[in-house]
């Protein structure tokens, strides 16, 4: 039986049948997931934190959603999303599980496929308070601060690097449509001026590229774990029922017909 991944049961073996969205299909294939690949949907609630990384152009802050969608090939050969890296681990960007919006946002930060990155640290939940324009005050998380790109004292930086009482001119919102909509709902858009007033610890909240989108966590047969939004998972068609550990017909079945001694 075929079903979309977002409707698939937890704990059963699933075989990838098709990916209906072309760009996602290409990105998953780059990560080694093709028609016939075995998957498992994980039963877990995930709260992720933003991270600080070192890339080709220096340090950058990635929101939890960004870090969950960037897959790194580690120096020792295994692959994980950046969000699962440990401080000090390094490797090159193998691929993305995102749309063009996040890809463009990463490029703004100087990050591209095959670039080398190192995880510096995971960032604890923080609450930013800033003045928007002359009279309005806004509050947001460190993940939003990571997605605000602009000019500060003549330099292009993320708002996560803003200085207190210094005007920050927003030139871009990094990420996809959901990120832009979430941030614009605060009244912040390209052309806005923000002035950081304070940063304080906050409780952990769910974040995935601009909102409380539910994560669908899947694990491939070789142990790679990926975080998809429900909308992405709805575009992935899987087969369930009667799936063992043998590869599908035509993939690696030569050994089954080989004669002893061949």
Secondary structure, DSSP 8 states (H G I E B T S, - for coil): -EEEGGGS-TTSEEEEEEESSHHHHHHHHHTT--TT-EEEE---------EEEEETTEEEEE-HHHHHTEEEEETTS-EEEGGG--TT-EEEEEEESS-HHHHHHHHHTT--TT-EEEEEEE---EEEEEEETTTEEEEEEHHHHHHEEEEETTEEEEGGG--TTSEEEEEEE-S-HHHHHHHHTTT--TT-EEEEEEEEE------SSSS---EEEEEETTS-EEEEEHHHHTTEEEE-SS--SS--TTSSTHHHH--TT-
